[in-house]
Amino acid sequence: MKKYSHDAAGVFDRGRKQLEGFSFYYIEGNLLCVIVFGIILLHNHFNIDRQDKQVKYDKVLVAFILYFLTDCVWAAVVDGTLPSGLIILVAYLIYILMAATVYCWYEFVMAYIQAPSRSNRRRRHVVFLVFLISALALAVHFAAAPQTLINERLETLPLYNAYLTIVPDFIMIVIFFYTLRKRRTEENTTERKKLLFIAFFPMMVAVGGFIQSAYLPYSTIYCFTCLILMLVFYIDSIEKRISVDPLTGLNNRGQLTRYCGQRSNLFMEGRRTVVIMLDIDRFKSINDTYGHAEGDKALIIVSRALRRAVDQSNFPSFACRYGGDEFLLVIHPVEVKEADQLIGKIREEVDREEGPYPLSVSAGYDELLESYDTMQKCIVRADQKLYEDKERIKNISLSERKEYGETGE
């Protein structure tokens, strides 16, 4: 492999002196990102929530840590702290780690949005094939003509930067178009917003990387945009642990308490406040007959139907899993009778779902009165009406069975 000569009128040495100050802050910025990512990784390691997306997120953290540590070595080579002969090896490692980081990000996004095709081997093999071809091409290029990739002052040339971005750009484009396509078929408004965010927000990192490589090579724009990206998703995961039921994706009981703690959430000018209680009919029988895994699926199906029905309504709503197979909604319609319409929509959405057993829900509701009432009293009244509805449904089922028995004799 060709050696670089550093005796051309002292140009190389003068360049290194100019870089000494830059490399110090460059390494300092990268190490800051490494420390923050390490703290997050350590925190996640002791967390009992080890869902697939959490595992994938941790892999992104590890890839980023390795990448930024290698980037620190790069800066140390460039400013003369480490031998210049390491530059080819370090440059190649940076490429490998960059591609690995973005691939780990691709797997995290697929897990985050629960893409049905996230275990599709063909798609993963296509992504890996692009990485393998470009990795082999870069290795051959370094062996044959390294001066076309990195000059004598150890500055990266456009051709190397093209290698560095080809796999990440390819994967980012795949993520971008996949999330936008999924967004077009997504009915839930919240999910649509999340998919739009996932499609466009990571572009900030790509823009930061382009600005740094093209105009400010010794700045820390790229590492800090990566840090912001990972912190946004980390904060999102923390908020979900605090406020979201992990099985159904609805708000949890704690979030209900926080919501009800603000009077402005409960009483809105020109609107009523209604509490709806729902539960799944014959839920114990589903667990006993089909197993608890199918019971969990029933909870997911009902929560999905509930979200779709709420999205179709035109009034503010709060929905949560209250406990077991019970769900609670706080809605703010103009008229109380709109609660009946919402419950009807929920039942329609549940009926649309297909499964190995019939699913239905019982529901009851009551209005929260502003003068003397409390949320706890209103929940008790709604719960009582829920059980009245369950008795009504049970009696209808019993009469239908009796009628069937009589006609079948």
KACORSUL-V618900 format. One record per residue. N is the residue number from 0. RES is the residue in one small letter. SS is DSSP state (hx for helix, st for strand, lp for the rest). Layout:
# KACORSUL-V618900
{{N	RES	SS} {N	RES	SS}}
This chain:
# KACORSUL-V618900
{{0	m	lp} {1	k	lp} {2	k	lp} {3	y	lp} {4	s	lp} {5	h	lp} {6	d	lp} {7	a	lp} {8	a	lp} {9	g	lp} {10	v	hx} {11	f	hx} {12	d	hx} {13	r	hx} {14	g	hx} {15	r	hx} {16	k	hx} {17	q	hx} {18	l	hx} {19	e	hx} {20	g	hx} {21	f	hx} {22	s	hx} {23	f	hx} {24	y	hx} {25	y	hx} {26	i	hx} {27	e	hx} {28	g	hx} {29	n	hx} {30	l	hx} {31	l	hx} {32	c	hx} {33	v	hx} {34	i	hx} {35	v	hx} {36	f	hx} {37	g	hx} {38	i	hx} {39	i	hx} {40	l	hx} {41	l	hx} {42	h	hx} {43	n	hx} {44	h	hx} {45	f	lp} {46	n	lp} {47	i	lp} {48	d	lp} {49	r	lp} {50	q	lp} {51	d	hx} {52	k	hx} {53	q	hx} {54	v	hx} {55	k	hx} {56	y	hx} {57	d	hx} {58	k	hx} {59	v	hx} {60	l	hx} {61	v	hx} {62	a	hx} {63	f	hx} {64	i	hx} {65	l	hx} {66	y	hx} {67	f	hx} {68	l	hx} {69	t	hx} {70	d	hx} {71	c	hx} {72	v	hx} {73	w	hx} {74	a	hx} {75	a	hx} {76	v	hx} {77	v	hx} {78	d	lp} {79	g	lp} {80	t	lp} {81	l	lp} {82	p	lp} {83	s	hx} {84	g	hx} {85	l	hx} {86	i	hx} {87	i	hx} {88	l	hx} {89	v	hx} {90	a	hx} {91	y	hx} {92	l	hx} {93	i	hx} {94	y	hx} {95	i	hx} {96	l	hx} {97	m	hx} {98	a	hx} {99	a	hx} {100	t	hx} {101	v	hx} {102	y	hx} {103	c	hx} {104	w	hx} {105	y	hx} {106	e	hx} {107	f	hx} {108	v	hx} {109	m	hx} {110	a	hx} {111	y	hx} {112	i	lp} {113	q	lp} {114	a	lp} {115	p	hx} {116	s	hx} {117	r	hx} {118	s	hx} {119	n	lp} {120	r	hx} {121	r	hx} {122	r	hx} {123	r	hx} {124	h	hx} {125	v	hx} {126	v	hx} {127	f	hx} {128	l	hx} {129	v	hx} {130	f	hx} {131	l	hx} {132	i	hx} {133	s	hx} {134	a	hx} {135	l	hx} {136	a	hx} {137	l	hx} {138	a	hx} {139	v	hx} {140	h	hx} {141	f	hx} {142	a	hx} {143	a	hx} {144	a	hx} {145	p	hx} {146	q	hx} {147	t	hx} {148	l	lp} {149	i	st} {150	n	lp} {151	e	lp} {152	r	lp} {153	l	lp} {154	e	lp} {155	t	st} {156	l	lp} {157	p	hx} {158	l	hx} {159	y	hx} {160	n	hx} {161	a	hx} {162	y	hx} {163	l	hx} {164	t	hx} {165	i	hx} {166	v	hx} {167	p	hx} {168	d	hx} {169	f	hx} {170	i	hx} {171	m	hx} {172	i	hx} {173	v	hx} {174	i	hx} {175	f	hx} {176	f	hx} {177	y	hx} {178	t	hx} {179	l	hx} {180	r	hx} {181	k	hx} {182	r	hx} {183	r	hx} {184	t	hx} {185	e	lp} {186	e	lp} {187	n	lp} {188	t	hx} {189	t	hx} {190	e	hx} {191	r	hx} {192	k	hx} {193	k	hx} {194	l	hx} {195	l	hx} {196	f	hx} {197	i	hx} {198	a	hx} {199	f	hx} {200	f	hx} {201	p	lp} {202	m	hx} {203	m	hx} {204	v	hx} {205	a	hx} {206	v	hx} {207	g	hx} {208	g	hx} {209	f	hx} {210	i	hx} {211	q	hx} {212	s	hx} {213	a	hx} {214	y	lp} {215	l	lp} {216	p	lp} {217	y	lp} {218	s	lp} {219	t	lp} {220	i	hx} {221	y	hx} {222	c	hx} {223	f	hx} {224	t	hx} {225	c	hx} {226	l	hx} {227	i	hx} {228	l	hx} {229	m	hx} {230	l	hx} {231	v	hx} {232	f	hx} {233	y	hx} {234	i	hx} {235	d	hx} {236	s	hx} {237	i	hx} {238	e	hx} {239	k	hx} {240	r	hx} {241	i	hx} {242	s	hx} {243	v	st} {244	d	lp} {245	p	lp} {246	l	lp} {247	t	lp} {248	g	lp} {249	l	lp} {250	n	st} {251	n	lp} {252	r	hx} {253	g	hx} {254	q	hx} {255	l	hx} {256	t	hx} {257	r	hx} {258	y	hx} {259	c	hx} {260	g	lp} {261	q	lp} {262	r	hx} {263	s	hx} {264	n	hx} {265	l	hx} {266	f	lp} {267	m	lp} {268	e	lp} {269	g	lp} {270	r	lp} {271	r	lp} {272	t	lp} {273	v	st} {274	v	st} {275	i	st} {276	m	st} {277	l	st} {278	d	st} {279	i	st} {280	d	lp} {281	r	lp} {282	f	hx} {283	k	hx} {284	s	hx} {285	i	hx} {286	n	hx} {287	d	hx} {288	t	hx} {289	y	hx} {290	g	lp} {291	h	hx} {292	a	hx} {293	e	hx} {294	g	hx} {295	d	hx} {296	k	hx} {297	a	hx} {298	l	hx} {299	i	hx} {300	i	hx} {301	v	hx} {302	s	hx} {303	r	hx} {304	a	hx} {305	l	hx} {306	r	hx} {307	r	hx} {308	a	hx} {309	v	hx} {310	d	hx} {311	q	hx} {312	s	lp} {313	n	lp} {314	f	lp} {315	p	lp} {316	s	st} {317	f	st} {318	a	st} {319	c	st} {320	r	st} {321	y	st} {322	g	st} {323	g	lp} {324	d	lp} {325	e	st} {326	f	st} {327	l	st} {328	l	st} {329	v	st} {330	i	st} {331	h	lp} {332	p	lp} {333	v	lp} {334	e	lp} {335	v	lp} {336	k	lp} {337	e	hx} {338	a	hx} {339	d	hx} {340	q	hx} {341	l	hx} {342	i	hx} {343	g	hx} {344	k	hx} {345	i	hx} {346	r	hx} {347	e	hx} {348	e	hx} {349	v	hx} {350	d	hx} {351	r	hx} {352	e	lp} {353	e	lp} {354	g	lp} {355	p	lp} {356	y	lp} {357	p	lp} {358	l	lp} {359	s	lp} {360	v	st} {361	s	st} {362	a	st} {363	g	st} {364	y	st} {365	d	st} {366	e	st} {367	l	lp} {368	l	lp} {369	e	lp} {370	s	lp} {371	y	lp} {372	d	lp} {373	t	lp} {374	m	hx} {375	q	hx} {376	k	hx} {377	c	hx} {378	i	hx} {379	v	hx} {380	r	hx} {381	a	hx} {382	d	hx} {383	q	hx} {384	k	hx} {385	l	hx} {386	y	hx} {387	e	hx} {388	d	hx} {389	k	hx} {390	e	hx} {391	r	hx} {392	i	hx} {393	k	hx} {394	n	hx} {395	i	hx} {396	s	hx} {397	l	hx} {398	s	hx} {399	e	hx} {400	r	hx} {401	k	hx} {402	e	hx} {403	y	hx} {404	g	hx} {405	e	hx} {406	t	hx} {407	g	hx} {408	e	lp}}
